[in-house]
Each structure stands twice: as structure tokens, then as C-alpha cells.
Amino acid sequence: MVRIIADSSCDISVEEGKKLGVEIIPLIINFGKESYRDCIDINAKQFYEKLKTSNVFPTTSQPPFNLWLEMFEQAKENNDTIILILLSSKISGSYETACLAKSQVGYENIHVIDSRGTIQVEKFLVLEAIKYKDKLEANELVKHINDLRDRIKLRAAVDTLDAFLRGGRIKRSTAVIGTLLNIKPLISFDNDGTLLSYGKKHGLNKALNFIVDETIADGIDNNYPVMFGYCMTDEGMKQLIQKATEKLTIDNYTIEEISPVIGVHVGTNASIIVYVAKEK
């Protein structure tokens, strides 16, 4: 049996995963000494409300090593094949830990894939794995997923620098100046899966226009849906959808409130577009 497994940052709930045929492993969100299993003990709305009011900045932690070990030993015993798709190894240790567990079990039919992203980037890969798990051999499926991964783009405008300040990624003086000047950071994933702020624009309108222009330059492969996302507040995302659909041919798109796991990094308001770029 082929088992598709992913962590909860892919924005597929445990319940939805059961319907789709994917096992979802919850990541852990910590507010000080309080720990919550993502999308089980705390949902997106509860997380963002807590993020706004908590004096403690949240952190995330990966599933324990023993979870992967037990899962892989069970797969070996049952002669199952596992396709495990995880959030970027640059923002979580889950990938490295799972690889270590695989080496300890010594079973080759375990394929651990670094999505080099999270939220809808990872979701694209999970859905593709589900689609082709009975049509391709495991090695062919892994290659197909990795090839698709290299074409997935995430672009986002963040409405506030507060999460970057509280997470220690910028100085307080930078945050204050940025707020006064209405600076909106632009967020993306680098080719190796690093979440980075790659630019900034004065005002949300300019930021969203810039994102749409980048998307036009990439070109969208309409064999796949475009996925729009937001953190708690969707007004910016609605503007992004309007701008994108006016300038681009988009045959199909979805709207989702993104996982709290990425909300830890970008805060309570982000406008996100994720798409598969045309093959060059």
C-alpha cells in the first residue's frame, strides 16, 4: 500500500485528509509553556486572536523523533510505501529528523520530500501525490513531485512588520520606521526553501501590483489552480484577487486562511498567491 503523509502546515485538516486519502501529522505551536497541536487543539481563528493578545511570541516545534520511527517501522513490517511531504527544511527540523528515522529503520520504500515551502506550496505537492499514487511507481512519483516543486511560486505582501520584530528578525527601530512609512514587506521562498523578505513597497496597493507583475512575468500554468491565502484578515487578499484576475487569465482559484504555523512567521495579515509557473 502507498501511504501519502504530510504535516499540518500544508493547510489540509486531519478530517479533510481522511477524505482525500492523506495522513496529516500535526505540528506543535507553543505560546510559552502552553503547547497546541496545529488544527486539533487550536484552529486558525483561535491562533490569530491569541497572537494579537499574547505577551509571549509563539514558536513552532516538530513532531517527535519517535513518531517517525514508529511510523516507519510499521511501514516496514507491513511492506508499505511511504511518500512523506514536509514543510521546508529551512524553517523546520522535521525533514532532517524524518531522514534520520528512515536511516535508522533501514527501509528503502520511505521517500521523504522537502517541499521547500509550506501552506499551499506544500499542498500542491500533496494533492499531486494523491492524484498519481496509483498511476506512477514510487520513484517516478517522487521525481514528478520534485519537478513540480521547482515550478511552484509563492508571493505575499505582509501588512505589518510586528511579527518580524517579535520574532527577532528585524530591529525595533526598523519596525517603527516601517510602520510610519507604511512599508509592506514582500515575502517568498528562495529556491532552497528559505522564507525571506525579498523587497518592500510603500503601501499595500503598490505591493500587490508588484506581486501581480511578477506573476505575469512567470506565467501561470492553468493546468493547476491558483491558490490565494490570507492570515485572519482577508481584505488585502481580496484586492490581490481583483488585481490578478483583471490582468491574468486564471481558470480556477481557491481561497484559504493559511495555517497558524506560517502565521507565526508573518503575523495577522498577509495577502498570498501561490501558483505553478509555466514550463520554460
C-alpha positions, 0 to 999 in steps of 0.5 A: 500500500502507498501511504501519502503523509504530510504535516499540518502546515500544508493547510489540509485538516486531519478530517479533510485528509481522511477524505482525500486519502492523506495522513496529516501529522500535526505540528506543535505551536507553543505560546510559552509553556502552553503547547497546541497541536496545529488544527486539533487543539487550536484552529486558525481563528483561535491562533490569530486572536491569541497572537494579537493578545499574547505577551509571549511570541509563539514558536513552532516545534516538530513532531517527535523523533519517535513518531517517525520511527514508529511510523516507519517501522510499521511501514516496514513490517507491513511492506508499505510505501511511504511518500512523506511531504514536509514543510521546508527544511529551512524553517523546520527540523522535521525533514532532517529528523524524518531522514534520520528515522528512515536511516535508522529503520533501514527501509528503502520504500520511505521517500521523504520530500522537502517541499521547500515551502509550506501552506499551499506550496506544500499542498500542491505537492500533496494533492499531486501525490494523491492524484498519481499514487496509483498511476506512477511507481514510487520513484517516478512519483517522487521525481514528478513531485520534485519537478513540480516543486521547482515550478511552484511560486509563492508571493505575499505582501505582509501588512505589518512588520510586528511579527518580524520584530517579535520574532527577532528578525528585524530591529525595533527601530526598523519596525517603527520606521516601517510602520510610519512609512507604511512599508509592506514587506514582500515575502517568498521562498528562495529556491532552497526553501528559505522564507525571506523578505525579498523587497518592500513597497510603500503601501499595500496597493503598490505591493500587490501590483508588484506581486501581480507583475511578477506573476505575469512575468512567470506565467501561470500554468492553468493546468493547476489552480491558483491558490490565494491565502490570507492570515485572519484578515482577508481584505488585502487578499481580496484586492490581490484577487481583483488585481490578478484576475483583471490582468491574468487569465486564471481558470480556477482559484481557491481561497484559504486562511493559511495555517497558524504555523506560517502565521507565526512567521508573518503575523495577522495579515498577509495577502498570498498567491501561490501558483505553478509557473509555466514550463520554460 
